[in-house]
Amino acid sequence: MAGEDGAAAPEAAQPPADPSPGSDGGGYDGKCVFCRIGRREEPGTALLPCESEGLVCFRDIRPGAPHHYLVVPIEHMGNCKTLKKEHIPLVEKMMEAGKNILQQNNFTDLNDIRMGFHWPPFCSISHLHLHVLAPASQLGFLSRMIYRINSYWFITAEQLIERLQTENAAS
């Protein structure tokens, strides 16, 4: 969601081609706010330095913790339920970018973080995005519900990877 501070913009990344607007498999959807943010078309959103190619990072507009960032692929991708085994490296790359952004913002206790995705239909934006929250020990009551582990509406990044590995092993 839109950023709130004047953080420096990351290195310029080339926006992806527009082969399939509105699809879940890449490209660009002009109606998707995260696609527009990824292409720097939302001037109200300050991008944070993200060293991972193909990803952007920014602050959540409704932070659930003192540090609440979103890591988003520049190319349009559907929500986490649309992912397959071949997307595991992307999820891992998003997790690494999330840890890096926390460290860049002077948060170093990586044992006190929560990273995950809202599980459909509990997604407000249907473009893959990783929530990075820290410190997890300081989540307020509402945030503990919204980003609750082992709930029907939120899945940690580790749980998603495990699910992708398991589902694909069974098929």
C-alpha positions in Angstrom: 0.0 0.0 0.0 1.2 3.6 -0.3 4.3 4.7 1.5 4.3 7.4 4.1 7.8 8.8 4.3 10.3 10.4 1.9 12.6 7.4 1.6 15.0 7.4 -1.2 13.9 5.6 -4.4 15.6 2.4 -5.3 17.7 2.0 -8.4 15.6 2.4 -11.5 14.2 -0.9 -12.7 12.7 -1.3 -16.1 9.0 -1.9 -16.0 7.9 -5.2 -17.5 6.2 -5.5 -20.8 2.4 -5.4 -20.9 1.6 -8.8 -22.5 -1.4 -9.7 -20.4 -3.1 -6.9 -18.5 -5.3 -8.1 -15.7 -4.1 -11.7 -15.8 -2.6 -13.5 -12.9 0.5 -14.6 -14.8 2.7 -11.5 -15.2 2.7 -8.3 -17.1 0.9 -5.1 -16.0 -2.6 -4.3 -14.9 -3.2 -0.5 -15.0 -6.1 -1.0 -12.6 -3.9 -2.6 -10.0 -2.4 -0.2 -7.5 0.6 -2.4 -6.8 1.3 -2.6 -10.6 1.2 1.2 -10.7 3.5 1.5 -7.6 5.9 -0.9 -9.2 6.1 1.3 -12.3 6.4 4.4 -10.1 3.1 5.8 -11.2 1.9 6.5 -7.7 3.7 9.6 -6.6 2.3 9.4 -3.0 4.1 6.1 -2.4 7.8 6.3 -1.4 9.7 3.3 -2.5 12.3 2.0 -0.1 15.7 0.8 -1.3 15.1 -2.8 -2.4 18.2 -4.6 -3.7 16.2 -7.5 -5.3 15.6 -7.1 -9.0 12.0 -7.4 -9.9 10.6 -6.4 -6.5 9.6 -3.2 -4.8 9.3 -2.4 -1.1 7.3 0.3 0.6 5.5 1.0 3.9 2.0 -0.3 4.5 -0.5 2.6 4.7 -2.2 0.9 7.7 0.8 -0.3 9.7 0.2 -3.1 12.1 3.6 -2.8 13.8 6.3 -0.2 14.2 7.9 -1.7 11.1 5.3 -2.8 8.5 6.5 -3.1 4.9 5.2 -4.7 1.8 7.4 -6.6 -0.7 5.8 -6.7 -4.1 6.8 -8.2 -7.5 6.9 -5.5 -10.1 5.1 -7.8 -12.6 1.5 -8.5 -11.9 0.9 -11.8 -10.2 -2.2 -13.2 -8.6 -2.5 -13.8 -4.9 -0.6 -16.4 -3.0 -3.2 -19.1 -3.7 -2.3 -18.9 -7.4 1.3 -19.9 -6.8 2.9 -23.1 -7.9 6.1 -25.0 -6.9 8.1 -23.0 -9.4 7.3 -19.8 -7.5 9.1 -21.0 -4.3 12.3 -19.1 -5.3 10.3 -15.9 -5.7 8.7 -16.3 -2.2 12.2 -16.9 -0.8 13.5 -13.8 -2.7 10.6 -11.8 -1.2 11.5 -13.0 2.3 15.1 -12.1 1.8 14.1 -8.6 0.6 11.9 -8.2 3.7 14.7 -9.1 6.0 17.0 -6.7 4.2 14.5 -3.8 4.5 14.2 -4.4 8.2 17.9 -4.4 8.7 18.2 -1.2 6.6 15.7 0.4 9.0 17.7 -0.6 12.0 15.7 -3.6 13.1 18.0 -6.5 13.7 16.1 -9.1 15.8 15.0 -11.3 13.0 13.5 -13.8 15.6 10.8 -11.2 16.4 9.3 -10.7 12.9 6.2 -12.0 11.1 6.2 -12.4 7.3 3.3 -13.7 5.4 0.4 -13.3 3.0 -3.4 -12.9 3.4 -5.1 -16.0 2.1 -8.0 -15.5 -0.4 -10.7 -14.4 -0.1 -9.2 -12.2 2.6 -7.0 -10.1 0.3 -7.7 -6.5 -0.3 -5.5 -6.3 -3.4 -5.2 -9.3 -5.8 -1.5 -8.7 -6.5 1.0 -10.9 -4.7 2.4 -9.0 -1.7 4.4 -10.1 1.4 3.6 -8.4 4.7 6.8 -7.8 6.8 6.0 -6.9 10.4 8.3 -6.2 13.3 8.6 -6.5 16.1 5.9 -9.2 16.1 5.9 -9.0 19.9 4.5 -5.5 19.6 1.5 -6.2 17.3 -1.6 -4.6 18.8 -4.8 -6.6 19.4 -6.3 -6.0 16.0 -3.0 -6.7 14.2 -2.6 -9.9 16.1 -6.0 -11.0 14.7 -5.3 -9.7 11.1 -1.8 -11.3 10.9 -2.6 -14.3 13.0 -0.6 -17.5 12.5 -2.6 -20.6 11.7 -5.7 -18.7 10.8 -8.0 -19.0 7.8 -7.0 -15.6 6.5 -3.2 -15.4 6.9 -0.4 -17.7 6.0 3.3 -17.2 6.9 5.8 -17.3 4.1 7.3 -20.5 5.5 3.9 -22.1 5.6 3.3 -21.1 2.0 6.6 -22.6 0.9 5.8 -25.8 2.8 2.3 -25.9 1.2 3.7 -25.4 -2.3 6.2 -28.2 -1.8 3.6 -30.5 -0.4 0.9 -29.8 -2.9 3.3 -30.3 -5.8 4.7 -33.5 -4.3 1.2 -35.0 -4.2 0.4 -34.2 -7.8 
